Amino acid sequence: MELKKVSIIIPFYNCEYVDKAIESAIKQTYKNIEIIVVNDGSTMYKEKIIPYLKKIKYIEKSNGGTASALNAGIQNATGDYFSWLSSDDIYVPDKIEKQLHFMQSNKFSVSYSNFLLINERGSIISSPLGTGLATQTQFLKRMRRGCIINGCTVMLDMHIFKEFGLFDETLPYTHDYDYWLRILSKYHFHYYQDPLVNYRIHNNMGTIKHSAEIKLEIRKTIRRHKAQLNELVRKAVQNGL
């Protein structure tokens, strides 16, 4: 099987755990990767990146939010596949190897996986929390109510960005959910059951600090895609998927 290159994009903004994220990317068992760290206007913790500069592609930009950092990474990527790693999360060592094999052997363009929670110290504090659904109809109905996909578990073929464009930078919190809904018209998200990402829970995480704004933005995103999702559900039911 051809050794495709995977671009791991790490958006970084004032995150004290960024060195742990970079370390987990460097230690991947699959070696045909590039690691792109996008500093989104950070004023703190930049020194944690310095030891890794020879092993990563490093981009600095003014602050524009996670979507803008991901887009900057994608525009500078040379890989065949996209993989996103938040600067406070960790990939298990064989994340890329397992997920890429899963996708290539089944000819999938998009996949997501199970994940575990870790605390500030990196200790696992949960059983696997991913959501895989048995049918496409069930998946679409669930995605119509909210996002069940942890963005850092996603791997997708880089050509999808040429086809559907980049993340919407006007959505600070639901740019990932919005993007998954945009591409659902053509691509199925295939679920890999092993936990491949350790998702860190800590006091400074955006999902805690901005929970009220996030709820509003989720509702806005659902409204934006409601007609298309209803049609996709109707077709999936009709076709027995």
N, C-alpha and C positions, 0 to 999 in steps of 0.2 A: 504494500500500500504506500502511495506517495507521501513523503514527509512534508505535509503542508505547514506553512508558518502561521502561528497564532499570535495576534497582537493583544497583549494584556494592557489595558488602559487604566491607570490609577489617578483619578482626580484627587487633588490634595488642597485642603483649605484649613489651616490652623489645627491640624490633627496630631495629637501627641503619639498616636499609634502607627504613623506612616512607615516607620522603619520596619515594624513587624509585618506590615502588608507587603512591602518590597521584598523582604527576606523570604516570605512564603512564595512569592512569584519566582525569585531566583532559584529556589530549591525545588522547582518542579522537575519531576522525573522526565518529562518530555522537553527536549532541549531546543527544538526549532521554534523559539519564541522570541518576541521582542517585548520589552517592558517600557511603556511610555508613561512617565509620571508628569502630570500637568498641574503645575502650581498655579492655582486660581487666585492669585493676589494675596497669598498668605503673609502675615506679619509675625507669625510664631512657628517654631519647630522646623524651620528650613534647614537648620544645622543637622537634623536627623537624616537628611537626604544625601549630604556631602559624601559619606563613605561609599555610596553606591553609584556615584556619577559615571564611573567607567563601565558599569554593567547595565545602565539604563539609557533611554533617550529622555532628556529632561527639557520640558517646555515651561517657560514662565509667561504669564499673561495677567492682565488686570482682572479684578474680581467680576465674574459674570454669572456665577452659579454652576451647579454640577453639569447641567445640560451643555453649557458653553465649554466647559472643560472636557467633557466627553467628545464633543464635536471637534475641538482642537486636536485631541488625540487621534480621532478617526482620520482627520484630514492629513495627519502626519504619519499614519500607519502604512506599513508595507506588507502586512500579513494577509493571508487568505481568509482567516476567521477572526472575529471580534470576541473578546472576553473582557468583562468589566470587573474591576476589583476596587471596592471602596477602601479608603485609606485607613479605616478602623477595623476592617475585616481581614480574614485570613483564608487562603486556599489550602486545602489538604494537599500533600505533596504530589499525588497522582491525579489531581483534578483535571488538568489539561489532557493528560494521556488518556484517561478513562472516557472523558466526554467526547473528545475528538474521535476516538475509536468507535464509540457508540454512534456518532453522527455519520462517519464515513462508511462504516459497515452496513448501515441502513439507508444511506443516501438521504439523510435528513439535512435540511438547511438551517433549522432552528431547534434548540433544545434548552431545557432548564432542569435543575436538579433539586434534590433534597438538601437540607442544611441543618446545622445545629446552632444553638446559642452558646456564646462564651461570655464571661464577665471581664472586668477591667484587667484582671491578671492572666487572662487567656484560658481559664479553666472552663471546661464544658459544663453547662448548667441546665441542659434540656435533653430530652429524647429527640429524634428527628422530627422536624416540624413542616416539611414540605408537603404540598398538596398535589397529588397526581389523581386524575379522574379517568374512569374507565372508557368513556365515550367522548367524541368530539362535541356532541350535544350538551353533555354535562359540563364540559370544560367551558364552552361558550356561554352557557347560562350562568355559570359561576363568575366568569370574567365580566359579565354584564353588570354584576353587583359590586365588583371591586377587584383589585389586583391580587391574585394568589401567587404571583411569580416573584421570587426574590431576585432582583436585577443582577446581583453578583453571581448567580448560578447560571445565567444565560450565556450561551455561546451561539453565535450566528454567522452565517456566511457573509463575508464583507460585501459581496455584490448587492446585498439587500439595501445598503445605504445608497448605492447608485440608483437603485430602482425607486426607493421611497423617500429619499432625502435623509436629513439628519434629525437629531432630537430637537424638540420645540423649546427654544431658549426662553420663551415667555412663561413657561410652566416650571417654577422653581422646585416643586416637590413631586409632580406626577408626570414628568417628562418621559419616564420609563413606561408607566402604565399606558400613557397616550400612544407611545410608539408601538407597544405590543398590540394595542387595539388597531392601529393603522395597518399593520402588516398581516393581521388575522384574515383579511379578505383573500389572501393568497397563500399564506404559510401556516402550517400546523406547528404548535409547540409540543415537542415530544419530551416526555418526562423520564429522567434517569433517577432510579430509586435510591442509589447510594448518596449519603450526605457528602458533598464535595466542597462546601464552604462553611466556615465558622463565622457566624454573624455576631458581632460584639454589641452587647448591651452596656451602655455607660451614661452617666449623667449629662454629658455634653452632646449626645447624639441629636441630630436634627429632628428625628421623628418624635422625640419627647418634647423638645423646646418649641416646636412649631405645630403641635398636634391640631390646634383649632384651625389654622390656615390650611393644613393638609386636608382636613375633612371637607372644607369648602371647595378646594381644588379638585378633590376626587369627584364631588358631585358635578362640578363644571365639566370635567373630562368625560364622565358617563353621559351627560347630556349631549356633548359634542358628537359622540359615537353611537348614540342610542338607535337611530334609524338603521344604520349599517349592521349593528349587532343583532337587532331584531330580525333583519333579513337573513343574516348568517345562521341564526338559530332555526328559523323557518326552513331554510334549505337543508340544514343538517338533519332535522326531524324528518323531513320529506324523503331524504335519501337514506335514512336509517343509520346515520353515522354516530 
